[in-house]
Amino acid sequence: MSARDIDRYLAAIDEPAGGGRPARGHFAGRDAACHAAAMTDESLDPTAPLAGVRVLDLTRMFPGAYCTSLLADLGAAVLKVEAPGFGDGLRFMGEEFPASHVAVNRGKRSMTLNLKSPRAGEILRRLVRDADVLVESAKPGQMDKLGFGFEDLRQENPGLVWCALTGFGPDGPNVDVPGHDLTYLGYSGLLAQLAGADGTPIVPGLAVTLPVTGLMAAFGIVAALQGRTRTGVGSRVDANMADTGNWMLSEQMVGAANGQAQAWGTVAARNNYRCADGRWITCTASEPRSWAALVAATGLAELADHTMGDDEPGTIAKLEAAFAAQPQAHWLVTPGMAGGIGPVFTPSDLVDDPQTTARDGLVPLGDGSRALANPLRLEGAKGAAASHGATPPPALGADTDAALAAAGYSAAEIAALHAEQAV
C-alpha cells in the first residue's frame, strides 16, 4: 500500500458514513459489467463443501477479506456489508488496477449499510436471521456500543457464528492499542526472527500476520459451524494478529517458556546466495546427501567433510564466491533440488511457471482478469474447480436491494431506506 493509497483511504473514511461520496476506483466506470459477471446465490455450486452457508462480511481491509475469500472459495455465499459511497478500502489500493481488491474480494456480493443510521440495527437484525456467520473487524466493544454486538444479534439467531478480527483480542492491556502488520510482527517476536546477520530486523515486503490471521479465522469459523451441528448453538470466534504471530513462533515460544533458547542462526547449508546474473537462490543442503551434491557441483572438495557449525563464516564466503560465478539458471539445474538449491522467484516469475500452470494456479474471473486459485484442493480439484469464488469482485452496493428484499423488505421500504441514506 503506497503512501498515496493510505492518504486516499484515510481521507475517505473521515467522510460521514452517509455522505453519499460517489463510488471510485478501477470498477467505478464499469459497475454494470462487473455485476453482470458477479456471483449470485443461485449460481453457487450446490456440491461445494460450504454450500448453503451464508456469511455477512462487515470487515474492512485485509484480515477479514482473506478470511471470507477462503470461505467463498469453499462455496459459502459471502455478502460484503460496506459503507455507502466508499466501501472497503481495498477497492482503492492501486492506481491502475486494484490487485488487492481483486485478489481477496472476488466471489462475493456487496450491499451498503450506514452503521451510524438509526435503522442500522433493525436492518442487521433482519439480515442475521438467515445468516450462518458474521465476520467483523471493529474495535473491541464498538459493535456492542452501537447496539448490535454478538449478544444482541444472537437473540435473533441463536445459531449465529460470530467472528471478531482484532489486533490484540477482546481483553488484556493492549485491547485498545491500534496497529498494522509490522506492529504485530514486532510485538509477537516474529520480526526478531527475521533479523539479518547483524541483528537488524528486516521489514518484509508483504503482510505476514494479516493473511495468516484470516486463515485462522476461517478455520475457527468452520470449527464453530461443525460444533453447531451438535449443539444447535453458535459461538464467538476470536482471531487476532498478535496471538497468530505468537502461534507462528510455537517452537521458540515453548523453548523460551521452558528456559531453553531456540535459534536457527545463519549457517552455510541454510542460506541465500546471489548468482552471477544478480538473481538469488536458496540453499537448504542440510542433509549429507544434498551437501555432497552441492560440494560436487561447486567444485569445493575441501568442504566435503564440513560439519554444521564449524567455521560457518568462512564456508559461507566460499559458497558466495562459487555461486557468483554462474547465473541462477545454471544452479537450478546443477545441482538443482538434489543439492538443496531452489529459486528466489518473484510473483512475475510464477505467472507462467510450469508448476503454476500444471496446478491451474491462476483462474479467470470472467471479466478478463485472473486471480490466484484456492490453495485448498479437495478430491484433486484444480484451479477453477477448486475455487468456487472465481467471479469478479462486486460493484459497491450492487446487491443491496436484493439482500434487503431477501430480508423481507418491500420495494417501497427499500426505496425509503435509500432516501434516508440508511443504505
LUMPA-118415 format. One record per residue: residue in one letter; x, y, z of N, C-alpha, C in turn. Coordinates in steps of 0.05 Angstrom, whole numbers, plus 5000, padded with zeros to 4 digits. Layout:
<atoms>
AXYZXYZXYZ...
</atoms>
This chain:
<atoms>
M501749765000500050005000501850255000S501650414979503350654977502350874996A504151075000503351305017500951445005R500751454978498551584966495951424970D496151154969493750994975492851045003I494751055022493951095050492551365054D493651575041492451845043489551835032R489151705009486551694997484551545015Y485551325027483851165044483051315069L485051445083484451585107482651825102A483051965079481252185073478452095069A478051865056475451765050473951675075I475351535093473951425117473351645137D474451885133473652105150471052235142E470052155118467452265108465252145125P463052305130460752195144459751935129A458951745145458251485133456051505113G454251695116452051715097452451955078G455052035074455552275059455052265030G454652025019453952004991456352044972R458751994981461052004964460751814941P461051904916460751724893462851504893A462051274883463951054881466251124862R468751044870471051104854472650854850G474950884837476750654834476450514807H477950294805478150144780475450054770F473549984788471049884779468850094777A469450344785467350544785466150584757G467750574736466650624710465450384696R465650154709464549914696463049734715D461549864733459949724753458049524740A456749614719454749434707456049184696A458449214683459748984672460648794694C461648904716462548744738460148584750H457948724753455648594766454548384748A454648434722453548234703455047964706A457647984712459147734715459347634743A458247784762458547724790456847484799M457647384822456347144833453547214845T451747024843449147044856448846794872D446946794892446446554907445746324890E444246384869443246164851445546044835S447746194831449846104814451945934829L451645924856453545784872453345484867D455545344869455645054865454444914890P452244774887450944644910452544414921T454644324906456244104916458744194930A459144454932461544564945461544494975P463844474988463944395016462344575035L462244835030460745025047458245125033A457144975014454645055000452445085021G450945295019448745345037449545515061V452145565065452945735088452946025079R451546195094451346475087452946645107V454646815096456546975111455947275107L455747415129455647715128458447815135D459647955116462448055120462348355125L462648435150462648715158465448815161T467448665152470248745157471148955136R473349085142474749255123477649175122M478749195099481649145094482248845096F484848785100485848515094484948275110P485248275137484848015150482047895145G479948065147477247975142476847885113A478048035094477847965066479147705060Y481447645072482747385068480947165079C479847215103478147015115475746945098T474247145090471747085075472347005047S474647065036475446965010475846665011L477046565032477346275035474646145037L472846265053470146155056468646155029A468946365013467646384987468746164968D471346124969472545924952471645644959L470645604984469645344992466645324988G465445534975462645524968460745684984A461645825005459845985021458946225005A456446325011455446564999456146795017V458046965007459147185024457947445014L456647595032455547855027457148065042K458648225027460048445040458148665047V458348765072456648975081458449215084E458149415066460149635064458849905068A460550095075459650375079458750495053P456450635052455550755028457550955017G457850954991459551164978462451104977F463450924994466350864994466850564995G465750435015466150145016468850065028D469649825022472149715032474549875021G476449945038478750095029480449955008L480149695007481649544987480849614959R478449724955477549794929479350004916F480850154932482250384921485350364924M486250124930489150074931490150004903G491850174893492950134866491850344847E493650464831492950684814491450584789E492350374777491250284751489550024754F490349854773488949604776488949534806P486549494818486449444847486949144853A489549074851490148784854489348674881S489648834902488848744929485848674930H484248854919481348814919480548574903V481748544879481048314862481948054875A484348064888485447814899483647704922V482647874939481247774963478347834965N477247994946474348054947472847934923R474147764908472747634886470847434898G468847354882467047144890465047224912K464647484916462947584937460747764926R458747824942456748024935457148264953S455748484947456148734962453448874966M453048954991450849144998451949365015T450749595014451549815031449749845055L450949935077449449985102450950185118N449550405125450650615142450350525171L452450435183452250335211451650555231K451850805222451151035240448251115238S446850985219444051045215442350925238P440251065246438450955267437150685257R437150645231435850395221437850165219A440450215225442450005220441949755237G441249795263440749565280438449395270E436349525261434049385251434749225226I436249345208436949215183438848975189L440749015206442648795213441148565226R439248625243437748405256436248245235R435148375215433748225194435648055178L437948165172439948025156440947775171V441347815197442547605213440647365216R438047405214436147185217436746955198D437647015174438146805154441146755150A442846865167445746835164446746615182D448946495173450346295190452646415204V453946605191456446715201456447025198L457547165217458047445215460947495222V462447635205465247695209465547995211E466948095232467248385235470048445245S470948685240473648765248473649035262A471449105276471249355290473049335315K473449575328474949575353473349415373P474749275391473249115411471249285426G468749185427466649325442465049525425Q466149605401464749805386462049715376M461849465367459249365358457249355381D458149295405456349295428455349575434K457049775432456250045437454150145417L454350035392452350115372449749965375G449749765393447249625398446849375382F448949295367448649045352451248875354G451948815379454148635384453248345383F455048165391454347885389451947805406E451947895431449747825449447047935439D447148165426444648285416443648125392L445448065373444547935348444047645351R445247515371444647235374441847185385Q440547405395437747385403435947335378E436847445356435447395331436047125319N438447025324439246775312441246635331P440246455348441946315367444146155354G443846085328445745915315447946085301L447946345305449846515292452746475302V454546435283457446425289458546705284W459746815304460747095303463747085304C465147205285468047205285468947495286A470547565307471647835310474647815304L475547985286478348005279479448265290T481448245308482648475321485648465322G486848675333489748675335490848505358F489648545382490648415406488448255420G486048225409484048075422482148255438P480048145450478048305464478648365493D481048285503481748335531484748375533G485648425557488448475562489148775560P491548845569492249135570492549265542N492749105521493049215494490449215478V488249175491485649145477485049385459D485849625467485249865451487549965435V489749815435492149905421491849865391P492050075375491950035345494549925334G494449825310496949725298496549645269H498749575257498849475230500549215230D500749095207502148835206504948855219L506449065213509149095224509049115255T506949245266506549255295506448975306Y504748805295504348545306506748365301L508148405279510548255274512648315296G512848565303514748645323513948545351Y511348575358510448505384510448205389S509848055368509647765371512247615372G514447755366517047635365517947545337L516047555318516747465291518947635278L518747895282520648075269523548015279A523847945304526447885315527647635301Q525947455293526847215279527547265250L526647495240527247565212529647755210A531247775231533547955232535747855213G537348045203539647985186541947885204A544247835191546547735205547447915227D547048185223547948375243545848425265G543548275263541448315283539448515277T539648655254537748855246535148725235P532848785248530348665238529848745209I529048565192528448615164525448675161V524748895148521948955143521048795118P519248605122518348445099516948615078G517048525053515748665031512848585027L511748455047508948365045507848335074A505148325076503948275101504247985109V504647935135505047655144502847575163T502347735184500347655204497547685193L497147865174494347915165493147675150P494547565130493347325116493147085134V495247045152495146805169492946835189T492447075199490147115218487547065203G487347145178484947085162484546795159L486746645155486546355154485646235180M486746335203485946235229483046295234A482046525225479246595229477446405213A478146355188476546175172476545895185F478845805195478945545208477145535233G477245755249475545775272472545775265I471845905244469045915235468145645227V469745495211468945235203468645045227A470445075247470344915271467744985287A467045245288464645325302462145225288L462145225262459945115247459544815252Q461844675254461744395260460644345288G461544515307460444495334457444545335R456544725319453744785318452044555309T453144375293451644145284450943965307R452543975329452043805352450243955373T450744215376449344365398447044525388G447044595362444944765352445345065359V447545125372448045395382450645495369G450645745361453045865350455045945372S457246075364459246155384460846385373R462446505391464046735383466946635378V468046715356470846645348472546885351D474746865366476647085370479147025354A479747175334482247145318483647415318N486147425327487547675327490447645318M491547865309494147855296496447785315A496347895340498547845359498647555367D496347435374496347155381497246975358T496447055333497246895310500246905306G501447145310504347165308505646995329N504646995353505746825374505646525366W503346445355502946165347504946085325M505546275308507546215287510346165298L510746255323513246205336513045995358S511245795354510745605374513345475385E515045395367517545255376519245435394Q519545695385521245875400519845955426M517245995426515746075450515845855471V515545605463515745385482518545365493G520545405476523245395486523745615507A522745865501523146085519521646035545A519245925543517645885567518845665585N520545505574521745285589524745325592G525645575589528445635595530445535575Q529645485551531445385530531245555506A533345695499533345875476533145715450Q531645815432531245685406532145885384A534245825371535146005349536445835327W535545885302536645735280539445845271G539646115272542146235264542646215234T544946325225545646315197547946115193V547445925176549445725170549745695140A551945595131552445585102550445405088A549645185100547845005087544945095087R544345305101541645425101541845725098N541945805073542546085067541546165039N541646415033541046525007543646624994Y543946574968546446664954545746804928R547347014922547047164898548647024875C547347024851548646894828549847104810A551147004788552547184770550747394757D548147324752546347504739544847684759G545647684784544347854803541947724816R541147494806538847364818539747184841W537847094858538546954882537446664881I538846494897537946224901537746164931T536145974938536145874966537745614967C539045584990540645344995539645215020T538844965018537944815042539244535041A541944535038543444285036544244185063S542344145080543044075108543143775113E542643605093542943315096545543225082P546743015091549242925079549142885049R546842775039546742725010546542984994S544943175003544743424989547243584991W548543575014551143725017553243604999A553343344996555243214977554743304949A552243324941551543414914552343704910L551943864930552744144928555744184926V557244034942560144044940561143964913A559943754902560843664875560243874854A557844004855557144194835558744444836T559544524860561144774863564144724860G564944474861567844414859569344474884L567944514906569244574932569744324948A571544164938572143904950573043924979E574244154986575244195013572944215033L570444245023568144275041566644005045A567743795034566343535035565943435063D567743495081567543405109566643625128H565443835116564544055133562443965152T562644045177560743995198559244245204M556544225205554944465210555844595237G556344855236557244995260560245045260D561644915242564544945241565345145220D566445365229567345585211565245665191E562845735200560645805182561346055165P562446265177563046505161564946435138G567046275143568946205121567646035100T565845845108564545675089562545835072I561146025085559246195071560746355050A563146465057564646625038565446465013K566246215018567046044995564645984977L562345934989559945874973559046124958E559246354971558546604958560146654933A562746604934564446634911563746434889A563246184897562545984877559946044863F557846114878555246164866555346414848A557046604855557246854839558546814812A559546574807560846514781558946424759Q556446354766554546254746551846384751P550146404730547546514734545646324749Q543446434758541446274773540646024758A540046054732539045824716541045584718H543545644718545545424720545245264746W545045404768544945274794542345134798L540245224785537645084788537644814774V539644774757539944514744542144354757T544344494762546744364774547544504799P547044394822545944134828542844124829G541544354828538644354830537644264857M535144164858533944084883535543854897A536943694881538443484893540643594912G541543824906543543954923542344174941G539744164944538344354962538144624950I538344654924538244924911535544974899G534445204906531845294895531945584887P530045674872530045954862528846144883V529646394881528246614895526646754873F524146674870522446774849520947024857T520147174837518347404841515547314832P513447454840510747384830510647374800S512047554786512047554757513247294746D515247184759516446934751514346704752L512646724773510846504778508346494760V507746724747505346734730505446514709D507646474696507946274674509646044682D510146004708511845784717510445524711P511845314703510545054696508944934720Q509944974744508444874767505745014770T505845284767503345434768501345344747T502445304722500745224700499544944705A501244754714500344484718498244464740R498344644759496444644781494044834775D493944954751491845144745491745354767G494045464773494345644796493045914793L492445994768491146244763488446194750V486346314759483646254749482546514736P481246484713479846724701477346794716L476847054719474547144734472147224717G472447204690470147264673470147544663D471947714671472047994662474748064649G476347854643478947904631481247894651S480547904677482647894697482947614708R485247564721485747304733486447334762A486047134778486747144806487846874814L489246874837490446624847488246434855A488546184849486645974855486645914885N484545794894484345694921486645494926P488345534947490545344952489545084963L487045064973486044814983484744664960R485544414956484544254934483244004946L480643984943479143754953478543554930E478943304934478443094914480043144889G482343264891484143304868483243534850A481243694858480343914841482544114836K482744224812484744424806483444694799G484944904801484145164791481345244797A479845304776477045404778475345194792A475844934789474144734801474444744832A476744834841477244854870476545134881S476045324863475645604870472745684864H471045634883468145694878467645994879G469646154886469346444885470646574862A470746434839472146534815470446714798T469446924810467947134796469047404804P468647614788469847874795468847984821P470348164834469348294858466748444851P464948474870462448614864462748914863A461049044847460849334848459749414875L460649634885459749724912456649744913G455449594931452549614935450949484913A452149324896450749214873448449034881D448648914905446548724914444948824938T445049084942443649194965440649134965D439349204942436449164941435648874942A437248694930436648414930436948304959A439048394973439448305001437248395019L436348645015434148755031431548615026A431048555000428648414993428648135005A430948005004431147735016430647745046A431247975059430848015087428048095094G426348125073423448175078422548455074Y424348625063423448905058421948925032S419849085031418449125006419849334989A419049354964420349554946420049834957A417749894969417250164980419050215004E419450005021421150035044424050065036I424849925015427549945005428050224995A426250324980426450604969426750804992A425250755014425350935037428050925050L429250685052431850655064433950805048H433750795022435550945005435251245010A432751335011432151615015433251715042E433151545062434151615089437151585091Q438451505069441351455069442151245090A440351055095441050835113442650625098V442350615072443750415056444950555031
</atoms>
